[in-house]
Amino acid sequence: MPQLLSFFTVLFLLSTWVMADDALSDLSSEQVVLQKVAFGKLLFNDKTLSQPAGQSCNSCHMADAHYADPGKMVSPGANPVLFGNRNAPSLSYVQFNPGIYWDIAEDHWVGGLFLDGRANTLHDQVIGPFLNPLEMGVASEEALIAKVKAAAYAPAFEALYGKAVWDSVESAVYAISDAIVAYEQGPEFALFTSKYDYFLKGEVALTALEQKGLALFEAEDKANCAACHPSAMGDNNEPPLFTDYTYDNLGLPANTALPFKLMAKQHNPDGKNYIDYGLATNPNINNGPDEKGKFKVSTLRNIAATAPYMHDGSFATLREVIEFYNARDVSDKWDKPEVQHNLNTDELGDLKLSEEDIDALLAFMETLTDGYQLP
């Protein structure tokens, strides 16, 4: 496993580049990538880049919380009276997310960044939160560039990307995203250090309860979670990512407790009547109205440590999620689906799982958390 970069290592590397900014041409491609990763980490953690200052990418995708924002249905923005309108997903393993495409054989959309797939590349994804008024609130790309150009590390930025980086908005924005993308594609975002990873390599055994949970997870006549969250090694022995990057309407009831639904009308004109149509809001697909209520299947890696769950943070515990999948269609515990179109009725709703089955599934999913210490 490559050594992870501490914040102080980042600062040391940046100071070295400033002192030797004419030496980049002598560096190997691997060294340049290392420098981009380090600089991207600095940008990812820079709280001066929001408007007002005080929020960084790390504020809602915390490195010590698997790049999620646990405990919050939706995250507050740099302007504390505003909130994002979706639960902040974990960015762990985001480097493997493909661009969005239409799967002709399966007749559905696959891939894309954000829960509605509206960004097709990581470069688009990392810039989006800077310019989102509900998140980091920067007014324009030009304003973002001005903040980076005024930062103490600007000379290092020029050393890495060349003084001509400021010559156009496009080149400067691309360089900013390029560094952050390098960081998101680095080892800190894809650890593969869960108990399940070590189990797949034969280095540890699952308990009887965890093994039962895995069997239920994969069984087509039981939980069948693996239909959308593949758990097997890939064709080239690559570890599973626990998502197929497809989209589903799970039939969630409206979450009237969302902070932005309780706010003044100028921030959310629809109030409690606001409905998030998910994939249908993606302007880059050609059949949006047909996709109402669908959201991208999230990875289950680190799922036990990143509550609350679902696109609106409506479930506080993983047990609630499994119970909903198990009995959505046969219990009056939940209100009717907020979006009635496109309901997934094939893989959830009446799974007939017992409480013991749910216990086993929970035990298995807890093996997907990175940072497991081998005995």
Summary of the structure (lengths in Angstrom):
residues: 375
radius of gyration: 21.7
end to end distance: 18.2
largest distance: 68.1
contacts: 1163
relative contact order: 0.14
helix: 42%
strand: 6%
